[in-house]
């Protein structure tokens, strides 16, 4: 069919020209950038894969640099530790010298001068040695490592206030609420100072401190039970509640045995526990034991003027008729007493997500007796720091090293350096006996230092292997990414040559197609 308005041959040629032009553009782009994938349309799946691999490669390379920095860090630490080793060796040498009987006391004093100076230098290095602006030898670098469980005990009750700091957070008096259980019949019993109240205040801050508190009731008990002339129903006062106890008929009739008496006391107390919160038990040692069931305060008293009662009448005597701890003999009878002793429970702290560090505010004294102290008798505090080195491209690919405190009260040299600030240090070599004692202490300190240095060496060797592995993995990942992402120049150049020829041919054909319609003129000329 001969037509003029639609040049089919020209349209076919134009379409072919566009295809070859587009293919040529892709080939030229690949040759210009060196990349096979220059946009998502080139290879959508390949783009996603290569992007993820690029992230991995960059992470691997950075992790390798991290490991290198970690080696430098540990080397810096090891260098200072090496000098501490040298000083301890010299201190051991001085101690051995001072232990020899050929020296006088005055001459040992001269040796001790150098000994004390070396001790001070160990502490100074530990307190001041830094890496990148932070101290690395006093146990404060990295994440704190402290006791996992700490017990707070206050024998007379202690109100929490800003003096007490748990994991950096001040537990304030405003957080303390009166517990609903402790009785205040005894004037010494404070409801806002009980173990229940203190634990509640600490638990209010758990989201900040990561520490939970558990109240445990106070305990008291006797070891002696005697049966005398007492008879009838007599009363033992527990947290202000009069507990009636059948004492039998006394010596004129059928007297209780000591075992029977203890059984009666235990039964009477436990039958009325809902009123006073105190549990009793026969511990089998000749007396009974009392404790509160939930951590509330405990006040126990009796009136000795009634039929010659004594603490032993209730199985609550420690020796003879002497009352057990917290049991008070009050001749005034049943009235609320200002002289009754109050026992307070303990508060046990347990870590939920972090070590427990209990400290006191600056210039203050913590209002508790704190258990789980370190070897130098200090409050639970940061005894070491855990440095975590990120050595992989994914989260939590870590290598850790625990940095102990090499200083005054640290676990490494504290046995030797704890008295460094004392005007009369107890660790000295001024006598043969002292010198011999020091030799053993320094040997243990040396063992501690050597253990730390061995750990450092092991970590450095491990980090070197980490770097080698990271570099190998990164190299292989780059090779894999290249297969997906990089342009094949041989293929791309061939494609460019093909498309250029196709374009030239299509252009020539298009010119012919555009002139083919001129045959219609001959038909018109007839």
FIPADO-145317 format. One line per field, with one value per residue (C-alpha): residue in three letters; y, x, z. Coordinates in nm, 3 decimals. Example, Ala and Ser with C-alpha at 12.3 -4.5 7.8 and 13.67 -1.06 7.14 Angstrom:
! residues 2
resn (ala;ser)
py (-0.450;-0.106)
px (1.230;1.367)
pz (0.780;0.714)
***
This chain:
! residues 526
resn (unk;unk;unk;unk;unk;unk;unk;unk;unk;unk;unk;unk;unk;unk;unk;unk;unk;unk;unk;unk;unk;unk;unk;unk;unk;unk;unk;unk;unk;unk;unk;unk;unk;unk;unk;unk;unk;unk;unk;unk;unk;unk;unk;unk;unk;unk;unk;unk;unk;unk;unk;unk;unk;unk;unk;unk;unk;unk;unk;unk;unk;unk;unk;unk;unk;unk;unk;unk;unk;unk;unk;unk;unk;unk;unk;unk;unk;unk;unk;unk;unk;unk;unk;unk;unk;unk;unk;unk;unk;unk;unk;unk;unk;unk;unk;unk;unk;unk;unk;unk;unk;unk;unk;unk;unk;unk;unk;unk;unk;unk;unk;unk;unk;unk;unk;unk;unk;unk;unk;unk;unk;unk;unk;unk;unk;unk;unk;unk;unk;unk;unk;unk;unk;unk;unk;unk;unk;unk;unk;unk;unk;unk;unk;unk;unk;unk;unk;unk;unk;unk;unk;unk;unk;unk;unk;unk;unk;unk;unk;unk;unk;unk;unk;unk;unk;unk;unk;unk;unk;unk;unk;unk;unk;unk;unk;unk;unk;unk;unk;unk;unk;unk;unk;unk;unk;unk;unk;unk;unk;unk;unk;unk;unk;unk;unk;unk;unk;unk;unk;unk;unk;unk;unk;unk;unk;unk;unk;unk;unk;unk;unk;unk;unk;unk;unk;unk;unk;unk;unk;unk;unk;unk;unk;unk;unk;unk;unk;unk;unk;unk;unk;unk;unk;unk;unk;unk;unk;unk;unk;unk;unk;unk;unk;unk;unk;unk;unk;unk;unk;unk;unk;unk;unk;unk;unk;unk;unk;unk;unk;unk;unk;unk;unk;unk;unk;unk;unk;unk;unk;unk;unk;unk;unk;unk;unk;unk;unk;unk;unk;unk;unk;unk;unk;unk;unk;unk;unk;unk;unk;unk;unk;unk;unk;unk;unk;unk;unk;unk;unk;unk;unk;unk;unk;unk;unk;unk;unk;unk;unk;unk;unk;unk;unk;unk;unk;unk;unk;unk;unk;unk;unk;unk;unk;unk;unk;unk;unk;unk;unk;unk;unk;unk;unk;unk;unk;unk;unk;unk;unk;unk;unk;unk;unk;unk;unk;unk;unk;unk;unk;unk;unk;unk;unk;unk;unk;unk;unk;unk;unk;unk;unk;unk;unk;unk;unk;unk;unk;unk;unk;unk;unk;unk;unk;unk;unk;unk;unk;unk;unk;unk;unk;unk;unk;unk;unk;unk;unk;unk;unk;unk;unk;unk;unk;unk;unk;unk;unk;unk;unk;unk;unk;unk;unk;unk;unk;unk;unk;unk;unk;unk;unk;unk;unk;unk;unk;unk;unk;unk;unk;unk;unk;unk;unk;unk;unk;unk;unk;unk;unk;unk;unk;unk;unk;unk;unk;unk;unk;unk;unk;unk;unk;unk;unk;unk;unk;unk;unk;unk;unk;unk;unk;unk;unk;unk;unk;unk;unk;unk;unk;unk;unk;unk;unk;unk;unk;unk;unk;unk;unk;unk;unk;unk;unk;unk;unk;unk;unk;unk;unk;unk;unk;unk;unk;unk;unk;unk;unk;unk;unk;unk;unk;unk;unk;unk;unk;unk;unk;unk;unk;unk;unk;unk;unk;unk;unk;unk;unk;unk;unk;unk;unk;unk;unk;unk;unk;unk;unk;unk;unk;unk;unk;unk;unk;unk;unk;unk)
py (0.000;0.331;0.614;0.953;1.045;0.742;0.639;0.294;0.233;0.559;0.470;0.133;0.296;0.565;0.300;0.105;0.427;0.503;0.155;0.169;0.523;0.412;0.111;0.330;0.577;0.296;0.168;0.518;0.573;0.248;0.335;0.685;0.580;0.233;0.112;-0.138;-0.007;0.370;0.389;0.159;0.091;-0.066;-0.353;-0.299;-0.616;-0.572;-0.215;-0.331;-0.610;-0.388;-0.112;-0.362;-0.497;-0.143;-0.091;-0.414;-0.323;0.021;-0.136;-0.395;-0.130;0.086;-0.215;-0.289;0.067;0.026;-0.287;-0.098;0.179;-0.084;-0.232;0.114;0.165;-0.163;-0.099;0.234;0.060;-0.216;0.038;0.198;-0.141;-0.245;0.043;-0.057;-0.404;-0.253;-0.055;-0.357;-0.554;-0.277;-0.267;-0.643;-0.602;-0.336;-0.557;-0.850;-0.621;-0.482;-0.835;-0.900;-0.876;-0.686;-0.355;-0.137;0.009;0.348;0.199;0.017;0.353;0.485;0.188;0.255;0.611;0.479;0.207;0.463;0.687;0.398;0.319;0.678;0.669;0.356;0.536;0.854;0.666;0.482;0.803;1.011;0.783;0.873;0.773;1.015;1.238;0.979;0.783;0.416;0.275;0.377;0.148;0.423;0.371;0.191;0.042;0.000;-0.342;-0.359;-0.592;-0.752;-0.768;-0.522;-0.532;-0.214;-0.247;0.016;-0.110;0.207;0.312;0.561;0.796;0.798;1.138;1.287;1.149;0.807;0.772;0.450;0.420;0.797;0.876;1.042;0.867;1.152;1.164;1.291;0.948;0.769;0.680;0.554;0.181;0.073;-0.209;-0.095;-0.001;0.311;0.206;0.190;0.544;0.424;0.266;0.496;0.399;0.612;0.444;0.080;-0.160;-0.153;0.225;0.234;-0.043;0.136;0.457;0.274;0.087;0.417;0.494;0.152;0.285;0.522;0.312;-0.036;-0.158;-0.333;-0.343;-0.618;-0.570;-0.843;-0.841;-0.801;-1.116;-1.173;-1.480;-1.639;-1.944;-1.999;-2.101;-2.139;-2.221;-2.052;-1.934;-1.754;-1.887;-1.809;-1.596;-1.349;-1.111;-1.060;-0.731;-0.751;-0.422;-0.292;-0.596;-0.793;-1.162;-1.380;-1.684;-1.958;-2.006;-2.310;-2.346;-2.267;-2.466;-2.534;-2.730;-2.891;-2.680;-2.651;-2.804;-2.578;-2.751;-2.705;-2.339;-2.274;-2.452;-2.234;-1.913;-2.007;-2.107;-1.794;-1.563;-1.732;-1.746;-1.367;-1.285;-1.090;-0.834;-0.777;-0.930;-1.130;-1.497;-1.727;-2.056;-2.297;-2.310;-2.603;-2.416;-2.371;-2.058;-1.916;-1.689;-1.389;-1.214;-0.990;-1.143;-0.851;-0.630;-0.417;-0.298;-0.522;-0.409;-0.668;-0.606;-0.753;-0.643;-0.820;-0.717;-0.960;-1.297;-1.266;-1.278;-1.272;-1.296;-1.662;-1.716;-1.661;-1.836;-1.495;-1.483;-1.482;-1.604;-1.664;-1.404;-1.148;-1.047;-1.123;-0.833;-0.612;-0.761;-0.504;-0.549;-0.260;-0.233;0.030;-0.231;-0.215;0.157;0.281;0.292;0.530;0.274;-0.021;-0.118;-0.122;-0.353;-0.254;-0.489;-0.501;-0.392;-0.608;-0.441;-0.653;-0.539;-0.540;-0.412;-0.270;-0.324;-0.164;0.132;0.279;0.604;0.903;1.262;1.482;1.561;1.330;0.998;0.729;0.648;0.273;-0.007;-0.139;-0.501;-0.647;-0.404;-0.432;-0.570;-0.227;-0.188;0.074;0.109;-0.083;0.124;0.086;-0.167;-0.205;-0.078;-0.292;-0.152;-0.282;-0.263;-0.278;-0.513;-0.599;-0.431;-0.549;-0.446;-0.592;-0.758;-0.678;-0.774;-0.664;-0.617;-0.543;-0.265;-0.308;-0.029;-0.025;0.253;0.304;0.081;-0.123;-0.498;-0.514;-0.333;-0.221;-0.463;-0.270;0.082;0.119;0.320;0.547;0.864;0.763;0.954;0.621;0.359;0.012;-0.142;-0.061;-0.224;-0.060;-0.394;-0.747;-0.867;-0.588;-0.651;-1.020;-0.942;-0.697;-0.956;-1.174;-0.881;-0.763;-1.115;-1.122;-0.775;-0.888;-1.189;-0.956;-0.725;-1.017;-1.154;-0.817;-0.793;-1.146;-1.049;-0.740;-0.943;-1.200;-0.929;-0.758;-1.086;-1.152;-0.805;-0.860;-1.173;-0.974;-0.715;-0.982;-1.150;-0.822;-0.725;-1.064;-1.050;-0.692;-0.788;-1.080;-0.866;-0.601;-0.868;-0.993;-0.642;-0.580;-0.872;-0.703;-0.337;-0.274;-0.239;-0.497;-0.265;-0.524;-0.586;-0.219;-0.103;-0.373;-0.266;0.098;0.010;-0.199;0.073;0.339;0.130;0.061;0.430;0.517;0.245;0.347;0.709;0.611;0.389;0.663;0.899;0.647;0.585;0.955;0.975;0.657;0.839;1.050;0.766;0.893;1.198;0.981;0.835;1.183;1.294;1.002)
px (0.000;0.137;0.069;0.213;0.086;0.238;0.594;0.610;0.969;1.073;0.896;1.067;1.400;1.340;1.251;1.568;1.769;1.627;1.712;2.069;2.105;1.983;2.213;2.500;2.425;2.439;2.769;2.920;2.804;2.963;3.289;3.287;3.217;3.365;3.040;2.800;2.522;2.483;2.117;1.851;1.713;2.043;1.999;1.759;1.851;2.221;2.205;2.054;2.309;2.607;2.484;2.459;2.803;2.942;2.805;2.971;3.303;3.309;3.222;3.497;3.754;3.651;3.652;4.006;4.105;3.926;4.130;4.448;4.352;4.276;4.625;4.776;4.559;4.663;5.028;5.009;4.863;5.122;5.404;5.299;5.236;5.586;5.724;5.511;5.663;6.011;5.924;5.777;6.091;6.301;6.073;6.115;6.491;6.483;6.267;6.503;6.792;6.614;6.537;6.909;7.033;7.345;7.151;7.055;6.711;6.835;6.979;6.652;6.483;6.699;6.595;6.233;6.258;6.311;6.052;5.782;5.874;5.833;5.497;5.386;5.503;5.299;4.990;5.075;5.113;4.788;4.601;4.736;4.818;4.587;4.487;4.298;4.217;4.083;4.253;4.309;4.481;4.261;3.968;3.741;3.784;3.510;3.191;3.209;3.247;3.148;2.973;2.655;2.501;2.539;2.385;2.301;2.261;2.166;2.151;1.977;1.784;1.911;1.709;1.818;1.905;2.130;2.432;2.364;2.441;2.364;2.512;2.548;2.191;2.123;1.849;1.671;1.458;1.166;1.152;1.112;0.758;0.648;0.595;0.243;0.360;0.626;0.481;0.591;0.487;0.857;0.986;1.295;1.090;1.080;0.844;1.032;1.361;1.262;1.406;1.068;1.077;1.440;1.389;1.083;1.282;1.561;1.315;1.158;1.486;1.539;1.474;1.768;2.008;1.931;1.924;1.644;1.623;1.479;1.396;1.485;1.356;1.579;1.659;1.716;1.711;1.813;2.010;1.874;1.526;1.458;1.142;1.111;0.835;0.647;0.297;-0.034;-0.064;0.220;0.286;0.566;0.533;0.613;0.594;0.356;0.127;0.083;0.120;-0.030;0.176;0.067;0.346;0.194;0.141;0.491;0.704;0.414;0.227;0.309;0.589;0.662;0.977;1.208;1.103;0.736;0.792;0.960;0.680;0.421;0.609;0.654;0.290;0.155;0.367;0.289;-0.083;-0.089;0.144;-0.127;-0.115;0.259;0.427;0.683;0.756;0.908;1.091;1.267;1.615;1.723;1.999;1.810;1.621;1.387;1.451;1.238;1.226;0.982;0.819;0.848;1.136;0.944;1.111;1.127;1.080;1.058;1.013;0.866;0.792;1.031;0.837;0.556;0.620;0.997;0.993;1.324;1.429;1.506;1.139;1.061;1.369;1.515;1.821;2.169;2.337;2.179;1.906;2.077;1.831;1.924;2.005;1.701;1.505;1.443;1.345;1.114;0.975;0.722;0.486;0.280;0.300;0.469;0.836;1.114;1.369;1.265;1.529;1.434;1.604;1.606;1.625;1.871;1.832;1.990;2.063;2.065;2.168;1.908;2.124;2.445;2.701;2.618;2.826;2.739;2.909;2.853;2.815;3.123;3.203;2.928;2.925;2.697;2.436;2.474;2.704;2.771;2.855;3.057;3.343;3.666;3.987;4.086;3.755;3.613;3.252;3.150;3.271;3.400;3.678;3.750;3.645;3.553;3.675;3.480;3.640;3.406;3.585;3.311;3.066;2.760;2.635;2.797;3.087;3.313;3.640;3.664;3.940;3.892;4.116;4.181;4.271;4.649;4.631;4.596;4.299;4.298;4.284;4.624;4.863;4.627;4.776;5.103;4.979;4.663;4.846;5.033;4.880;4.942;5.196;5.304;5.260;5.199;5.357;5.723;6.063;6.184;6.226;6.316;5.961;5.805;6.045;5.961;5.588;5.640;5.824;5.513;5.282;5.497;5.509;5.130;5.116;5.366;5.149;4.851;5.045;5.178;4.826;4.711;5.004;4.943;4.584;4.704;4.945;4.680;4.436;4.696;4.777;4.408;4.354;4.632;4.452;4.130;4.287;4.422;4.083;3.897;4.129;4.084;3.705;3.701;3.914;3.686;3.377;3.520;3.592;3.233;3.097;3.312;3.145;2.809;2.888;3.193;3.178;3.335;3.532;3.577;3.206;3.111;3.352;3.223;2.868;2.958;3.115;2.811;2.563;2.762;2.763;2.393;2.324;2.520;2.342;2.003;2.070;2.152;1.846;1.628;1.745;1.644;1.312;1.239;1.294;1.101;0.767;0.882;0.769;0.415;0.504;0.571;0.224;0.077;0.277;0.113)
pz (0.000;-0.108;0.143;0.231;0.581;0.754;0.670;0.825;0.720;0.884;1.208;1.225;1.166;1.429;1.688;1.610;1.631;1.978;2.102;1.982;2.115;2.460;2.465;2.355;2.633;2.893;2.750;2.748;3.109;3.221;3.046;3.194;3.556;3.565;3.721;3.571;3.794;3.781;3.874;4.012;3.664;3.558;3.808;4.097;4.285;4.216;4.346;4.676;4.714;4.633;4.867;5.153;5.067;5.063;5.413;5.523;5.363;5.520;5.856;5.817;5.731;6.026;6.256;6.141;6.232;6.566;6.637;6.550;6.792;7.055;7.015;7.061;7.368;7.528;7.438;7.619;7.922;7.909;7.893;8.221;8.378;8.282;8.486;8.785;8.753;8.765;9.078;9.254;9.174;9.325;9.632;9.668;9.644;9.917;10.138;10.100;10.182;10.490;10.611;10.655;11.014;10.909;10.900;11.193;11.244;11.130;10.811;10.739;10.778;10.493;10.279;10.371;10.239;9.887;9.945;10.034;9.740;9.499;9.655;9.600;9.240;9.170;9.297;9.104;8.776;8.839;8.914;8.626;8.333;8.043;7.695;7.473;7.770;8.016;8.291;8.222;8.531;8.823;8.743;8.611;8.236;8.047;8.186;8.563;8.713;9.077;9.321;9.192;9.539;9.827;10.173;10.363;10.738;10.993;11.351;11.473;11.164;10.909;10.696;10.334;10.203;9.937;10.122;9.979;9.609;9.423;9.074;9.057;9.167;9.503;9.699;9.876;10.187;9.979;9.815;10.148;10.255;10.594;10.579;10.682;10.907;11.154;11.491;11.678;12.027;12.104;12.070;11.884;11.607;11.304;11.023;10.772;10.855;10.837;10.582;10.406;10.365;10.255;10.000;9.860;9.814;9.633;9.412;9.310;9.132;8.973;8.623;8.674;8.882;8.752;9.113;9.300;9.680;9.896;10.263;10.511;10.866;11.171;11.368;11.736;11.949;12.276;12.373;12.723;12.847;13.218;13.413;13.754;13.983;13.708;13.650;13.487;13.176;13.123;12.834;12.588;12.398;12.026;11.837;12.105;12.092;12.415;12.334;12.613;12.707;12.946;13.196;13.366;13.744;13.864;14.108;14.348;14.085;13.755;13.611;13.241;13.107;12.908;12.587;12.669;12.752;12.419;12.235;12.410;12.332;11.966;11.928;12.100;11.886;11.557;11.638;11.672;11.381;11.201;11.483;11.516;11.208;11.408;11.350;11.610;11.583;11.814;11.669;11.881;12.062;12.388;12.290;12.030;11.732;11.635;11.299;11.120;10.817;10.578;10.690;10.940;11.260;11.565;11.924;12.204;12.576;12.895;13.251;13.490;13.802;13.730;13.896;13.849;13.471;13.285;12.924;12.989;13.078;12.708;12.568;12.481;12.707;12.557;12.875;13.214;13.240;13.015;12.738;12.379;12.149;12.101;12.392;12.665;13.029;13.122;13.472;13.368;13.238;12.925;12.853;12.538;12.627;12.538;12.649;12.435;12.182;11.814;11.566;11.201;10.906;10.624;10.265;9.997;9.666;9.353;9.009;8.735;8.451;8.600;8.875;9.209;9.319;9.659;9.750;9.975;9.868;9.893;10.253;10.383;10.559;10.424;10.693;10.658;10.741;10.393;10.332;10.043;10.094;9.902;10.049;10.178;10.362;10.128;10.022;9.712;9.422;9.073;9.117;8.749;8.410;8.112;7.781;7.482;7.137;6.837;6.598;6.352;6.115;6.311;6.653;6.964;6.783;7.075;7.235;7.598;7.848;8.217;8.345;8.715;8.954;8.996;9.255;9.625;9.698;9.380;9.360;9.189;9.423;9.701;9.950;9.923;9.848;10.062;10.330;10.090;10.240;10.600;10.804;10.953;10.679;10.813;10.502;10.559;10.586;10.908;11.084;10.988;11.063;10.857;10.570;10.563;10.564;10.278;10.069;10.065;9.990;9.701;9.563;9.556;9.400;9.136;9.060;9.016;8.786;8.583;8.545;8.413;8.172;8.049;7.975;7.789;7.580;7.498;7.393;7.173;6.998;6.951;6.806;6.552;6.430;6.425;6.196;5.960;5.944;5.891;5.608;5.441;5.472;5.344;5.044;4.956;5.002;4.768;4.508;4.537;4.509;4.202;4.026;4.078;4.056;3.837;3.461;3.230;3.001;2.727;2.715;2.753;2.479;2.244;2.320;2.253;1.917;1.825;1.916;1.732;1.415;1.461;1.500;1.186;0.991;1.126;1.034;0.676;0.651;0.798;0.525;0.261;0.433;0.431;0.052;-0.032;-0.037;-0.334;-0.566;-0.514;-0.725;-1.027;-0.992;-0.983;-1.288;-1.480)
***
